[in-house]
Amino acid sequence: MAENNRGTSTVVTSETPVAPATRNENLVTDHGTTVIDDTVVGKIAGIAAREVSGVANLGGGAARMWGAVRESLTASTNVQQGVNVAVQEGHASVAVAIIAEYGVAIHELAKAIRENVTQAVTRMTGLIVDRVDITVHDVNLPEAEPADRADTPDAVSPAASLSH
């Protein structure tokens, strides 16, 4: 039993009605049922998250490390890296782990990722997306400008300018 400041209490019992999940009429019809695997939704969500400007990469430290190893061995990118999906009864819940680019407003980035993932998954699968959770693991810092640019092809060395 939980009490609030006004002295009233709320009791939740096993008999408290829980709203049933709405039937997904895109996937359950009179002519048959369509089942979409978590892997399919994970790929769609991963691609949709990467499309959002401000996302440097997907996944946490370990996922990125194994992804780099896999890419070096197979020359392919795992688009599901950093994405976890649960599909149940025509509904999907998605969790996306990202590395944000430095300078972006993270709350706006998360909103854009949610919108893009929800739109892509719904459009391509017909699933009802209940939630898209975003975890920001890191911020990708910009590359520092080299202090000595004499080794770049566009730079003119002082000796070369004196010889003219």
C-alpha positions as CSV (number, residue, x, y, z in Angstrom):
1,M,0.0,0.0,0.0
2,A,1.4,3.4,-1.0
3,E,0.4,6.6,0.8
4,N,0.6,10.1,-0.5
5,N,0.7,13.5,1.3
6,R,-3.1,13.7,1.7
7,G,-3.5,10.5,3.7
8,T,-5.3,8.6,0.9
9,S,-3.9,5.3,-0.3
10,T,-3.8,3.4,-3.5
11,V,-4.0,-0.4,-3.4
12,V,-3.0,-2.4,-6.5
13,T,-4.1,-6.0,-6.4
14,S,-3.8,-8.8,-8.9
15,E,-7.5,-8.2,-9.7
16,T,-6.9,-4.6,-10.8
17,P,-7.8,-4.6,-14.5
18,V,-4.9,-4.1,-16.9
19,A,-5.7,-2.6,-20.3
20,P,-5.3,-5.3,-22.9
21,A,-3.0,-4.6,-25.8
22,T,-4.9,-3.4,-28.8
23,R,-5.2,-5.9,-31.7
24,N,-3.0,-5.0,-34.6
25,E,-5.3,-5.3,-37.5
26,N,-2.3,-4.8,-39.9
27,L,-1.0,-8.2,-38.9
28,V,-4.0,-10.2,-37.8
29,T,-6.7,-10.6,-40.4
30,D,-9.4,-13.0,-41.2
31,H,-7.2,-14.5,-43.9
32,G,-4.1,-15.1,-41.7
33,T,-1.5,-13.8,-39.4
34,T,1.8,-12.1,-40.2
35,V,4.7,-12.6,-37.7
36,I,7.7,-10.3,-37.9
37,D,10.9,-11.4,-36.2
38,D,12.7,-9.2,-33.7
39,T,15.8,-9.3,-36.0
40,V,13.9,-7.6,-38.9
41,V,12.6,-4.9,-36.6
42,G,16.1,-4.4,-35.2
43,K,17.6,-3.9,-38.6
44,I,14.9,-1.4,-39.6
45,A,15.3,0.5,-36.3
46,G,19.2,0.5,-36.6
47,I,19.1,1.9,-40.1
48,A,16.5,4.5,-39.1
49,A,18.5,5.6,-36.0
50,R,21.7,6.0,-38.1
51,E,19.8,8.2,-40.6
52,V,19.3,10.9,-38.0
53,S,21.8,13.8,-38.2
54,G,23.7,14.0,-34.9
55,V,24.1,10.2,-34.4
56,A,27.8,9.4,-34.6
57,N,27.4,5.6,-34.0
58,L,25.2,3.1,-32.3
59,G,26.0,0.8,-29.3
60,G,27.9,1.0,-26.1
61,G,31.6,0.4,-25.6
62,A,31.5,-3.5,-25.8
63,A,29.1,-3.5,-28.7
64,R,31.2,-1.1,-30.7
65,M,34.4,-3.1,-30.0
66,W,32.8,-6.3,-31.2
67,G,31.3,-4.5,-34.2
68,A,34.7,-3.2,-35.2
69,V,36.2,-6.7,-34.9
70,R,33.3,-8.2,-37.0
71,E,33.7,-5.4,-39.6
72,S,37.4,-6.1,-40.0
73,L,36.8,-9.8,-40.4
74,T,33.7,-9.7,-42.6
75,A,33.7,-6.3,-44.2
76,S,30.1,-5.9,-43.3
77,T,28.3,-3.6,-40.8
78,N,25.9,-5.0,-38.3
79,V,23.0,-2.5,-38.6
80,Q,21.5,-4.0,-35.4
81,Q,24.4,-3.0,-33.2
82,G,23.2,-1.1,-30.2
83,V,19.5,-1.9,-30.9
84,N,17.3,-4.2,-28.8
85,V,13.8,-5.1,-29.8
86,A,10.9,-6.9,-28.3
87,V,8.0,-7.8,-30.6
88,Q,4.9,-9.2,-29.1
89,E,1.3,-9.5,-30.4
90,G,1.8,-6.9,-33.1
91,H,3.5,-4.4,-30.9
92,A,7.1,-3.4,-30.7
93,S,9.3,-1.9,-28.0
94,V,12.7,-0.7,-29.2
95,A,15.8,0.3,-27.2
96,V,18.6,2.2,-29.0
97,A,22.0,2.9,-27.6
98,I,23.8,5.8,-29.3
99,I,27.0,7.9,-29.4
100,A,25.9,11.5,-30.1
101,E,27.9,14.1,-32.1
102,Y,29.3,16.9,-29.9
103,G,27.2,20.0,-30.0
104,V,23.8,18.5,-30.7
105,A,20.9,19.0,-28.3
106,I,20.6,15.5,-26.9
107,H,17.0,15.8,-26.0
108,E,16.1,16.9,-29.5
109,L,18.3,14.2,-31.0
110,A,16.4,11.6,-28.9
111,K,13.1,12.9,-30.1
112,A,14.2,12.8,-33.7
113,I,15.5,9.2,-33.3
114,R,12.1,8.2,-31.7
115,E,10.2,9.7,-34.5
116,N,12.3,8.3,-37.3
117,V,12.4,4.8,-35.8
118,T,8.7,4.7,-35.1
119,Q,7.9,5.9,-38.6
120,A,10.2,3.5,-40.3
121,V,9.1,0.4,-38.3
122,T,5.4,1.2,-38.6
123,R,5.7,2.0,-42.3
124,M,7.7,-1.1,-43.2
125,T,6.1,-3.7,-40.8
126,G,2.7,-2.4,-39.7
127,L,3.7,-3.0,-36.1
128,I,2.4,-0.6,-33.4
129,V,5.5,0.9,-31.8
130,D,4.7,1.4,-28.1
131,R,8.0,2.9,-27.1
132,V,11.5,3.8,-28.3
133,D,14.0,4.2,-25.4
134,I,17.3,6.0,-26.1
135,T,20.5,5.6,-24.1
136,V,23.3,8.0,-24.8
137,H,26.6,6.2,-24.0
138,D,29.0,8.9,-25.2
139,V,29.6,12.1,-27.1
140,N,31.8,12.0,-30.2
141,L,34.3,14.9,-29.9
142,P,35.4,16.8,-33.0
143,E,38.8,16.0,-34.4
144,A,41.4,18.5,-33.2
145,E,43.1,20.6,-35.9
146,P,46.8,19.6,-36.3
147,A,49.1,22.3,-34.7
148,D,51.6,21.9,-37.5
149,R,50.0,21.8,-40.9
150,A,53.4,21.8,-42.8
151,D,52.9,18.1,-43.7
152,T,49.7,18.7,-45.5
153,P,49.8,18.9,-49.3
154,D,48.3,22.4,-49.4
155,A,50.8,23.9,-47.0
156,V,53.8,25.8,-48.5
157,S,57.1,25.2,-46.6
158,P,59.1,28.3,-45.7
159,A,62.1,26.9,-47.7
160,A,60.0,26.5,-50.8
161,S,58.8,30.1,-50.6
162,L,62.3,31.4,-50.3
163,S,63.6,29.6,-53.3
164,H,61.4,31.6,-55.7
